[in-house]
Amino acid sequence: MQSSGGINTLKVLLQKEFSLFIATRFILIFSLFLQNTVVSYKLYSLTKNPLSLGLVGLFEVIPAFACAFFAGYVVDRKEKRSVYLLCILGYILNAILFLYITSTSFTHQYSVSAMERFIYMGMFISGFIRAFLAPSSFSLLPLLVKKEDIPFAITWSSTSWMLGSVLGPLVGGILLAHYGISISIAFALVLLCVSSFFILAIKRKPIQYSKDIGIIKGLAQGFRFVFRNQLILAVLSLDLFAVLFGGAEALLPVVSTDILQVGEVGYGWLRSAHGIGAIFLLLVLTYIPLKNHVGKKLFLCVGLFGLCILFFGLSTSFILSFFLLFFAGLFDGVSVVIRHSILQMKTPEHLKGRVSSINMMFISSSNELGAFESGFTARYLGTVPAIVLGGFMTIAVVISTYFLAPQLKNLNAMEDEPVNDA
């Protein structure tokens, strides 16, 4: 990436279909994070049990992980924009379900335990949809820009995701405090409908992979590609275990309510802190790109991420907690950019759906598993010990991976040539 990276990054946003994709992605992520934020807070206010927050992640990760085995293969054989649209329609129907669950008529008819079970069901449906959303989004992006613009497109894609993940919880906390949960979810539902119109404005794209070799062979081809590529496998493994043990942010309803006592708005700010830090990092990388010693910078930043989580667990100050989460997001942003760049540049077009699904199994699912691990540990050890232990374990993962993955450690710069698939 040259010194004119900032100018080129802005130019790629002027391409109509790509800008529509970015708008869709931002609105979708904003809506989902807003919805999940208010639902999680409502669930904890009803149960007062940190394990329930872990179960939210577990019920979402089960279908996401299970369906990922064949979702990538399906996406590779289907038209990407259409799959993306179907995922948004699925989220719209799921938002209607959440709106009903949190309505006054539902709460008057059913018990707290019934509402809890229905929330888990909604998260299960969300996990199923996400199994198809991730590979369709990953595969659609390179079809909207020129090959030489893919690195800049990745920056905007990551920025839109992070921006949605920041503003969604923040706005969710404000709406929850002033208007209640039903209005908050209704607002998310309206925005999901808007995102469907943006994606419809993108033309259907040609299918890159149409050869039918059977689902078993097709899946094996994707796994073989990943597990024979040490660099990709090392990046995915590092993020998998770092996020798994660093999933302390799932306990934010507990921290904001019982430890910091900052209420709904403070909770929204804490939920947004990670994303604010990541966005700041992405904006910096627009003008100061990662050029040299990429591997060592990755290890350093993931290690610092773990350190931030550790001290967050010990903090009793809202301001300090916010900035620790801010810096955790900043360091995590490096991992996001490096991982996405390596996957896009090293993966052949006809394998992108399957490789993205494997990435989701490693990374996205680890967020929910990390939430469950944090909730489970907090239930039996306490909230503070659970968060501190997670930070220690993240640092331990970084140290062990540093010595076990020399190819990643010695990675100097990211190349744009895909690896031949097996």
C-alpha positions in Angstrom: 0.0 0.0 0.0 1.5 3.3 -1.1 1.7 6.7 0.6 -1.4 7.7 -1.4 -3.4 5.1 0.5 -5.7 7.7 2.0 -6.7 9.1 -1.4 -7.2 5.6 -2.9 -9.3 4.6 0.1 -11.6 7.5 -0.5 -11.8 6.9 -4.3 -13.0 3.3 -3.9 -16.0 4.6 -1.8 -17.1 6.6 -4.9 -17.9 3.4 -6.8 -21.7 3.2 -6.6 -22.3 -0.5 -5.9 -19.6 -0.7 -3.3 -21.0 2.4 -1.5 -24.4 0.7 -1.5 -22.8 -2.4 0.0 -21.1 -0.3 2.7 -24.4 1.4 3.5 -26.1 -1.9 3.7 -23.4 -3.4 5.9 -23.4 -0.4 8.3 -27.2 -0.3 8.8 -27.4 -4.0 9.2 -24.6 -4.2 11.8 -25.9 -1.1 13.6 -29.4 -2.6 13.8 -28.2 -6.0 15.0 -25.9 -4.6 17.7 -28.6 -2.2 18.9 -31.1 -5.1 19.1 -28.7 -7.5 20.9 -27.6 -4.7 23.3 -31.1 -4.0 24.6 -32.2 -7.7 24.6 -29.1 -8.7 26.7 -29.7 -5.9 29.2 -33.4 -6.8 29.5 -32.5 -10.5 30.0 -30.0 -9.7 32.8 -32.5 -7.3 34.4 -35.0 -10.1 34.6 -32.7 -13.0 35.6 -29.9 -11.3 37.6 -27.8 -14.3 36.5 -24.5 -13.7 34.5 -24.8 -17.3 33.1 -27.9 -16.2 31.2 -25.7 -13.8 29.2 -23.3 -16.7 28.4 -26.3 -18.8 27.3 -27.3 -16.0 24.8 -23.9 -16.5 23.1 -24.1 -20.3 23.3 -27.6 -20.4 21.7 -26.3 -18.2 18.8 -23.1 -20.0 18.3 -24.6 -23.6 18.0 -26.4 -23.0 14.7 -23.8 -20.6 13.4 -21.1 -23.2 13.9 -23.1 -26.2 12.8 -24.4 -24.6 9.6 -21.1 -23.1 8.7 -20.0 -26.6 7.5 -22.3 -26.3 4.5 -23.3 -22.6 4.3 -20.0 -21.6 2.6 -20.5 -24.3 0.0 -24.1 -23.1 -0.7 -22.9 -19.5 -1.0 -20.2 -20.5 -3.4 -22.8 -22.1 -5.7 -25.4 -19.3 -5.4 -25.6 -15.7 -6.4 -24.1 -13.7 -3.6 -26.4 -10.6 -3.6 -29.5 -12.7 -3.4 -28.2 -14.7 -0.5 -27.3 -11.5 1.3 -30.8 -10.2 0.7 -32.4 -13.4 2.1 -30.3 -13.1 5.2 -31.6 -9.5 5.8 -35.2 -10.7 5.3 -34.5 -13.4 7.9 -33.2 -10.8 10.4 -36.4 -8.7 9.8 -38.6 -11.6 10.7 -36.4 -12.4 13.8 -36.7 -8.7 14.9 -40.5 -9.0 14.7 -40.2 -12.0 17.0 -38.1 -10.0 19.5 -40.6 -7.2 19.3 -43.4 -9.6 20.2 -41.4 -11.2 23.0 -40.7 -7.8 24.7 -44.2 -6.4 24.2 -46.6 -5.7 27.1 -49.1 -8.3 26.0 -46.4 -11.0 26.0 -45.1 -10.1 29.5 -48.6 -10.1 30.9 -49.3 -13.6 29.5 -46.0 -15.4 30.1 -43.5 -15.8 33.0 -39.9 -14.5 33.1 -38.6 -18.0 32.4 -40.8 -18.2 29.3 -39.4 -14.8 28.0 -35.9 -16.1 28.7 -36.6 -19.2 26.6 -38.0 -17.2 23.7 -35.0 -14.9 23.8 -32.7 -17.9 23.5 -34.8 -19.1 20.5 -34.5 -15.7 18.8 -30.7 -15.9 19.3 -30.7 -19.4 17.9 -32.4 -18.2 14.7 -30.0 -15.3 14.5 -27.1 -17.7 14.6 -28.5 -19.7 11.7 -28.9 -16.6 9.6 -25.4 -15.4 10.4 -23.9 -18.7 9.1 -25.0 -17.6 5.6 -24.5 -13.8 6.0 -20.8 -14.0 6.7 -19.7 -15.9 3.6 -22.2 -14.1 1.3 -20.8 -10.7 2.5 -17.2 -11.9 2.2 -17.7 -13.3 -1.3 -19.7 -10.3 -2.6 -17.2 -7.6 -1.7 -14.4 -8.5 -4.3 -17.1 -8.6 -7.0 -17.9 -4.9 -6.4 -14.5 -3.4 -6.9 -11.4 -3.8 -9.0 -8.8 -6.3 -7.8 -6.2 -3.6 -7.0 -8.9 -1.8 -4.8 -9.6 -4.8 -2.6 -7.2 -3.7 0.3 -9.0 -0.3 0.4 -12.4 -2.0 0.2 -11.4 -4.1 3.2 -10.6 -1.0 5.2 -14.1 0.5 4.4 -15.8 -2.8 5.1 -14.1 -3.2 8.4 -14.8 0.5 9.3 -18.5 0.2 8.5 -18.7 -3.0 10.7 -16.9 -1.3 13.5 -18.9 1.9 13.2 -22.2 0.0 13.3 -20.9 -2.0 16.3 -20.1 1.3 18.1 -23.2 3.3 17.4 -25.6 0.4 17.7 -25.0 -0.2 21.4 -24.6 3.5 22.2 -28.0 4.4 20.6 -29.5 1.2 22.0 -28.5 2.3 25.6 -30.0 5.8 25.0 -33.2 4.5 23.5 -33.6 1.9 26.3 -33.1 4.5 29.0 -35.6 7.0 27.5 -38.2 5.0 25.5 -38.0 1.3 26.6 -37.1 -1.9 24.9 -40.1 -2.2 22.5 -39.3 1.2 20.9 -35.6 0.3 20.7 -36.3 -3.0 18.9 -38.9 -1.3 16.6 -36.3 1.2 15.6 -33.9 -1.6 14.7 -36.6 -3.3 12.7 -37.3 -0.2 10.6 -33.5 0.1 9.8 -33.3 -3.6 8.8 -36.1 -2.9 6.3 -34.1 0.1 5.0 -31.0 -2.0 4.5 -32.9 -4.5 2.3 -33.7 -1.6 -0.2 -30.0 -0.7 -0.4 -28.9 -4.3 -1.2 -31.6 -4.5 -3.8 -30.0 -1.6 -5.6 -26.9 -3.8 -6.3 -27.1 -5.9 -9.5 -27.0 -9.7 -9.4 -23.4 -11.0 -9.8 -22.1 -14.0 -11.8 -21.5 -17.2 -9.9 -17.7 -17.8 -9.7 -18.1 -21.5 -8.8 -20.6 -23.6 -10.6 -18.9 -27.0 -10.8 -20.9 -29.5 -8.8 -18.4 -31.9 -7.1 -20.7 -32.7 -4.3 -21.1 -31.1 -0.9 -18.7 -33.5 0.9 -15.9 -33.0 -1.6 -16.7 -29.3 -1.7 -16.4 -28.9 2.0 -13.2 -31.0 2.1 -11.7 -28.7 -0.5 -12.3 -25.7 1.7 -10.9 -27.3 4.9 -7.9 -28.7 3.0 -7.0 -25.3 1.7 -7.1 -23.7 5.2 -5.3 -26.4 7.1 -2.6 -26.7 4.5 -1.9 -23.0 4.6 0.1 -22.4 7.8 -0.3 -18.6 7.6 -4.1 -18.6 7.4 -4.4 -21.3 10.0 -2.1 -19.5 12.4 -4.0 -16.2 12.0 -7.4 -17.9 12.6 -6.1 -19.9 15.5 -4.6 -16.9 17.2 -7.9 -14.9 17.0 -10.0 -18.0 18.0 -8.3 -18.5 21.3 -7.6 -14.8 22.0 -11.3 -13.9 21.5 -12.5 -17.1 23.3 -10.7 -16.1 26.5 -11.0 -12.4 26.1 -14.8 -12.5 25.9 -15.3 -10.4 29.0 -17.4 -7.8 27.3 -20.3 -10.2 27.4 -20.4 -9.5 31.2 -20.9 -5.7 30.6 -24.5 -5.8 31.9 -23.1 -7.2 35.2 -20.2 -4.7 35.3 -22.3 -1.7 34.5 -25.1 -2.6 36.9 -23.4 -4.2 39.9 -19.8 -2.9 39.8 -19.8 0.5 38.1 -23.5 1.3 38.7 -23.8 3.5 35.6 -27.2 2.5 34.3 -28.4 2.0 30.7 -26.6 5.0 29.1 -23.3 4.1 30.8 -23.8 0.5 29.7 -24.3 1.7 26.1 -21.0 3.7 26.3 -19.1 0.7 27.6 -20.5 -1.5 24.8 -19.4 1.1 22.3 -15.9 1.6 23.7 -14.3 -1.4 21.9 -15.7 -0.3 18.6 -14.7 3.3 19.0 -11.1 2.2 19.6 -11.2 -0.1 16.5 -12.6 2.7 14.3 -9.8 5.1 15.5 -7.3 2.4 14.5 -8.8 1.9 11.1 -8.8 5.6 10.4 -5.1 5.7 11.4 -4.3 2.7 9.1 -6.0 4.6 6.2 -3.1 7.1 6.2 -0.4 5.0 8.0 -0.8 1.5 6.5 0.8 -1.6 7.9 3.8 -2.1 5.7 6.6 -4.0 7.6 6.8 -6.6 10.4 3.1 -7.3 10.1 3.4 -10.6 12.0 5.2 -9.2 15.0 2.8 -6.2 15.2 -0.1 -8.6 15.2 1.3 -10.6 18.2 2.1 -7.4 20.1 -1.4 -5.9 19.6 -3.2 -9.1 20.6 -1.1 -9.4 23.7 -1.9 -5.8 24.6 -5.6 -6.6 24.0 -5.3 -9.3 26.6 -3.6 -6.9 29.0 -6.4 -4.4 28.6 -9.0 -7.0 29.4 -7.1 -8.1 32.5 -7.0 -4.5 33.9 -10.6 -3.9 32.9 -11.5 -6.8 35.2 -9.8 -5.0 38.1 -11.2 -1.5 37.4 -13.8 0.1 39.6 -13.8 3.4 37.6 -16.2 4.0 34.7 -13.7 6.3 32.9 -10.8 3.9 33.3 -13.0 1.0 32.2 -14.1 2.9 29.1 -10.5 3.7 28.1 -9.3 0.1 28.7 -12.1 -1.2 26.4 -11.2 1.6 23.9 -7.6 0.5 23.7 -8.7 -3.2 23.6 -10.7 -2.3 20.5 -7.8 -0.4 19.0 -5.4 -3.3 19.4 -8.1 -5.7 18.2 -8.6 -3.6 15.1 -5.0 -4.6 13.9 -6.0 -8.2 14.0 -9.2 -7.6 12.0 -7.4 -5.8 9.2 -4.5 -8.3 9.0 -6.8 -11.3 9.1 -9.3 -10.0 6.5 -6.5 -8.9 4.2 -4.7 -12.2 4.3 -8.0 -14.1 3.7 -9.1 -12.0 0.7 -5.7 -11.9 -0.9 -4.7 -15.5 -0.4 -8.0 -17.2 -1.2 -9.1 -18.1 -4.8 -12.4 -16.7 -5.8 -14.2 -20.0 -6.0 -13.2 -20.9 -2.5 -14.1 -17.6 -0.8 -17.5 -18.7 0.5 -16.1 -21.8 2.2 -13.0 -20.2 3.6 -15.2 -17.4 5.0 -17.4 -20.0 6.7 -14.3 -21.6 8.2 -13.2 -18.1 9.3 -16.6 -17.6 10.9 -16.3 -21.0 12.7 -12.9 -19.9 14.1 -13.6 -16.2 14.8 -17.3 -15.2 14.9 -18.2 -18.3 16.8 -15.4 -17.7 19.3 -17.2 -14.5 20.3 -20.2 -16.4 21.5 -18.2 -19.2 23.0 -16.1 -16.6 24.7 -19.4 -15.0 26.0 -20.5 -18.4 27.3 -17.0 -19.1 28.9 -17.1 -15.7 30.6 -20.7 -16.2 31.8 -20.0 -19.7 33.1 -16.8 -18.7 34.8 -18.5 -15.6 36.4 -21.3 -17.8 37.7 -18.9 -19.9 39.7 -15.8 -17.8 40.3 -17.3 -14.3 40.3 -17.3 -11.5 37.7 -13.9 -10.0 38.4 -12.0 -13.3 38.6 -13.6 -14.4 35.3 -12.5 -11.3 33.5 -9.0 -11.3 34.9 -8.5 -15.0 34.1 -9.6 -14.3 30.6 -7.0 -11.6 30.2 -4.2 -13.9 31.5 -5.3 -16.7 29.2 -5.3 -14.4 26.2 -1.7 -13.3 26.9 -0.7 -17.0 27.3 -2.2 -17.8 23.9 -0.2 -15.0 22.3 3.1 -16.3 23.8 2.5 -19.9 22.8 1.4 -19.0 19.2 4.4 -16.8 18.8 6.7 -19.8 19.2 4.4 -22.3 17.4 3.8 -20.3 14.2 7.1 -19.0 12.8 5.6 -18.2 9.4 3.2 -15.7 11.0 5.8 -14.3 13.3 8.1 -13.7 10.4 5.4 -12.2 8.1 6.8 -8.9 6.9 4.2 -7.7 4.4 0.9 -9.0 3.0 1.0 -10.2 -0.6 -1.9 -10.1 -3.0 -1.4 -13.5 -4.8 -3.8 -16.2 -3.9 -2.5 -19.6 -2.8 -3.2 -22.5 -5.1 -6.0 -24.6 -3.7 -5.4 -28.3 -3.1 
